[in-house]
Structures are given as C-alpha cells and as structure tokens.
C-alpha cells in the first residue's frame, strides 16, 4: 500500500469521477447517473438530488481534471482552493463500517464540497509524499482518461476505462510482425 487506505479510496474516486467525462463521453448526464456514481463510490451524507447539485459535481470534475495534470505548485494551489472554499475543518470520524478516517466537512455540507474536500486532502497526501508521478493520463494516443499508478514498479500506463492496454499491445505486436 502506497498511501493510507482512505487516501487510496479518495484517489480512486477522483480517477473515476474525472473519467466520467473522458474521451468526449458524458457519464454524468442526469441525476440518476450521479446517483449510480455515488452509490458505486460509497459517498454518504446529505443530497439535494437536483440539477444544481449535478452541475456542481460536473464543475468539480473539471477542476479535478485540471488538477490531475497540473505541476506540483498548481496542484497545491488548486487543492488548497478546494479546501478553503469548502471551509474544511479536518477531523477523525467513523461511519458506515469504516474505521477512523479523516473528514473535513460536515455530512450535511453540499455534495460537491464534500467530494472536492476529500479529493483535495488525498491529493495533498500525494504531494506531501512526493508521489505525483503516480497521477497520470492514459498513454493511449486516442484516450484522455486518467489513472492512478499504485503498482510497486510504477509501470501502469493505461487507464481502466476501456481496452487501451489491449489495443496498444495488439498494435505493437502487429508492428513487430510487419517488420519481420
């Protein structure tokens, strides 16, 4: 394990959120799409379930997409801005079968604030650990999805949104065969 368990969960949620808009697709088109996403990610706390909430999560996705590819200074500024805007106040909590972990917003805070704060805190952990090189964009030429490389040897190059790795390996194989 590279990071604390709650940090890894938050980072995977960031990847999954960013990738809901990858490659020109829109996987958060409706409130029902957001409901499914939040259920899959295990987000708890209050919800309004309205169009404004969906729009705020989509705006957060854009911020996190830019943050994911920012340099260290840009990532720190963006993460700090997310924490400031949510008026974050870190504290340890236990809920829903989770042992002690950090939350920095109240359960009744707006959804995008809770999601942004969780993402910002996780990314700040990545920065403090000097591990930003684990935050990557898919190496496939036709893909702009992001990935989190938690492998020991830092070898993950392709996202999990489709079959990018398989397509790249097949293309390389065909190129080798054509050259021989």
VENGIUR-V560589 format. One record per backbone hydrogen bond with DSSP energy under -1.0 kcal/mol. CO is the residue of the C=O (numbers start at 1). NH is the residue of the N-H. Records with the same first field share a line. If there is no record, write none. Layout:
CO = NH, NH
This chain:
4 = 8
5 = 9
6 = 10
7 = 11
8 = 12
9 = 13
10 = 14
11 = 15
12 = 16
13 = 17
14 = 18
15 = 19
17 = 20
18 = 21
20 = 27
22 = 25
30 = 34
31 = 35
32 = 36
33 = 37
34 = 38
35 = 39
36 = 40
37 = 41
38 = 42, 43
50 = 54
51 = 55
52 = 56
53 = 57
54 = 58
55 = 59
56 = 60
57 = 61
58 = 62
59 = 63
60 = 64
61 = 65
62 = 66
63 = 67
64 = 68
67 = 70
71 = 75
72 = 76
73 = 77
74 = 78
75 = 79
76 = 80
77 = 81
78 = 82
79 = 83
80 = 84
81 = 85
82 = 86
83 = 88
84 = 87
91 = 103
93 = 101
95 = 98
101 = 93
103 = 91
104 = 89
106 = 109
107 = 46
110 = 114
111 = 115
112 = 116
113 = 117
114 = 118
115 = 119
116 = 120
117 = 121
118 = 122
119 = 123
120 = 124
121 = 125
122 = 126
123 = 127
124 = 128
125 = 129
126 = 131
127 = 130
131 = 134
132 = 135
134 = 149
136 = 147
140 = 143
145 = 138
147 = 136
151 = 154
157 = 139
163 = 167
164 = 168
165 = 169
166 = 170
167 = 171
168 = 172
169 = 173
170 = 174
171 = 175
172 = 176
173 = 177
174 = 178
175 = 179
176 = 180
